[in-house]
Amino acid sequence: MKKWILLLLCSVPQFLVAQKQANVWYFGDKAGLDFSSGTPIPLSNGQIGYGNGINHMEGTAVISDSSGKMLFYTEGMHVWNKNHVQMPNGSGLLGNYSSTQSSTIVPDPTDPNRYFYLFTVSSGFCCNGNITDGLRYSKIDMCLEEELGDVLPTEKNVKLVDTVTEKIAVTQHANGIDYWIVTHKFYSNQFWALRLTAAGITDTVISAIGSLHTGAISRTQGQLKFSNTGNKIIIGGSNGMDVLDVFDFDKTSGMLSNAKSIKKINNDHVSVFGVEFSADDSKLYVNGLTSLGLMYASFVQYDLSAGGGNIDSINASVYVIYKDTVGLMAPCGWQIGPDQKIYHVSINDQTKLSVVINPNAAGAACDYQDQAITLAAGTKGSYTLPSFIAGFDYNNALTQCDIVEPNSLNDVEESVDFICSPNPFSEKLTIHISPSLQIKTLRLINCVGVVVRNIPIGSDKIITIQRDQLPAGMYFISYIDSANMAHLQKVCIMD
């Protein structure tokens, strides 16, 4: 049943803590990883691949349920289900295969086990991208197409913000139910934080802070990342913009504050592309290109806790973990994994991933290993890895499709075909069911949405529920009729 209905009635906050929603990754050209065993196992069954004749380059997204079972994945233009088949309405989305963070998937706070928002941003740089496509969402119902999911045509490519950079970052609201979706407007210094609630996008908070993002359209590139707690946010600017700013983020108000401009290594970066926080949020990992003749890639670590967070101490803490000498112009995006290691596609061999083994450790102890993981044969990565909600803080569990839920609180009412008496009760409750009412199942649910009794239904149309050890309070009888419609009846137990 829909827990948000019960929350409104009982005023008891409830959310699910994610465990395995980021276990499966798909990216690049048919490449993938499965972290379910604790060690990333390469996959070769992904369908993300070539767009307009070129290798898919950047922002993908994947969502699994709380058991680690993959639900669907995307590169911002198409959506594939768990069988790796494109959803019937899963094409024509306005992300782009050359957008740094083209797509991100967020559970619907109303019904996180069934509906998902897919947020997209286009590319301002190349590949038929259009910066004015802006930030958009499409909504997916996992109970359509025999529980394989489908994009709802009435909520597809809905524009939220015009003319944004290639950046999306998501964290949970302080209430543990809603989400903040953050992007950056181009031609400005504005961060836009959109609050996703049970009623949809209800608040848009604009923070004009930090560096101005403007100039050539190619400067829309670079990653935007929340810290794992969601209390900080970092942004990198690519292709000559030379931006590396970190801010505090208020998870209640959605406002950014306390801007700090981090000094790029030796002042010789001409761009910053990849950024990521260590699991304990104490270290920041950055990569970009240097201006030392050829365009060498440089990977560095900053200690954000140095000097109590003093910017001069942070700048002084910079440590080069790797510097390429081949001369390839190949920036890459970082992504922390469920194992708390940090990954990126190797800049010199896209069939391999490089890994920071101990990201919380300072300096050489972080143990950066170049080309440590070989992807499955016939696959390869590209500039970035999938995007996820900060800290993998998802509230979806297992998909629930067996019930057509009540539409509103008005549906919680007595029915002449289903009578509970006495109500309130102290010892036992008797339910009289009309002979014409065919019921498939019956459940007693407490005020926080937990099923406390599953009641078998036979030929008898009079059901007795004994209180036994149930505490006093408000409960709900949930029953499903022959049309697969769900109904709620409120009952109370009194001492």
Phi, psi and omega in degrees: 000164182280115186289337182291332176296315180294325179298317180298323183284325189252347181057038178247113180291143180209138174208161180258135179270125184288146176234315192230016185293345180248023184291332185245133179239142168227141187192173174057226180253091177064012181278154178199166175220148174234118183265009188301328181277354185099340176240133182294121179256124181298142177242153180231012185260007179290151181255355175294130184201244189267134175238125182053035174086002179236159181298137175298127192260322196225237204296109176248170177209147180221147175225134173244169174273182187289351174268355183093004179281121183294134181260307178194168180210167189201159166244018177093352179239331179226158178232129178247141179275186185294342176269008179066032176247135181296133177298146184306322177258017187269043174219166178078015175286154192259034163280197180200143183287355173246025176259128186309309179236066188301330189209148174212141183250133183226129176297146175286122180301336179293312184214076188292350179265001181228316187252145179222142173265133174249108180267139182226151168225145182272183178260140174261005191254309186204189163061046179064018177283156180221113184299333180285352174298331172065197177273128181226165172228152169231146185250137183243132177253112184283356179264000175273165177054048179055045176067025172261348175091154177201151176280131180285119183301330182282347178228064182232130179058040178283120184282135179247317181219134180272149167055070179245164175285177184277050191222132169222135172224145185226138171218160177285148172296161179299338180281355177075006181240308181280174179228152170255124175253119187243136173221178181233127176290137173279165185059030182197179170246030187262127165266133177250119177251118181253128182268119178264119182235184176298338179264010183097207176282112186251337181224142172235116183250124182252125175246113176270100190201148175085198187289151175280127178259106185201180180102215181299144181301332180299343181280005174285350186283169178109152186273150172239125185223138167276152167293166183294331175277346182081006184270350176226158178218139182237144179227136175247144179243135189251166174056059170092350181282331172057052182247133171212090185243141176235144185223160166276148178232129179269110185286352174269311185268338184082009182269145171262148180206176173055058181293135175228125177264112183277136180287127179290154187304122178053018182058022184250010171286135170259353174198155172238131182242300185262137176220146176198148176265148170290167185299325179269006176066013181273334184243147177241132178249133188223142168224155179191197181244144180260169182250028182274074182074263174286164184271082181279144174274141182226128181247128185225162176238139171241146176263103183288346179268354183300134178059031181068023180091011177295133187297323179295321178291321177299313180299321181289341183278357187303136180224128179279116179267340178194139175223120182285144179237011181277330178093026179272135173274085186217079175293161180214152180265141178270154171208124175286144181258171176300340178272005178072008170273160182247133188239154164205159177286133180300136182285340182256349179207101186284002172270006182226155174247143172259153191221139165264112189286318183235072188298336180286342183278146182275145173063217184299338181294345178294338173062067176283127180239113180284137175054049185276334184236130177264126179288167181298147180304138179083003178238162173202158178269188177212219190289327184224169177247173185299154175262144180222165174294142183306132179069012184051041186270072181265154177246012177271145177248241179261141180301133180240113185235005186275356186233134167266112193282158170302148184276337184200176178295338179295341180283348178273090186202165178290149176233141179293341178273353186211098188244127179254129179207149350286157181216106011288164176226161181240331183242312180210154180241132178251131180247123177258119184251129178299140178302335181279349184266113178266113184252133181273325182203159181219134181222147171254126189236135180277183190291341179255016171091010181269131176286116182260343176214133166254121190251118180292143180244120176245217180279341181289128180263008174239116185247134177246129177247118176277139180293316185054241185258014182293134178288159177296150178149189181269138178225172179224135171266121178251127175225152182243127183271183184293342177270009180067024175269138179264144179227148178239139171231129182276132174227158181230143174254130180238148176279000000 
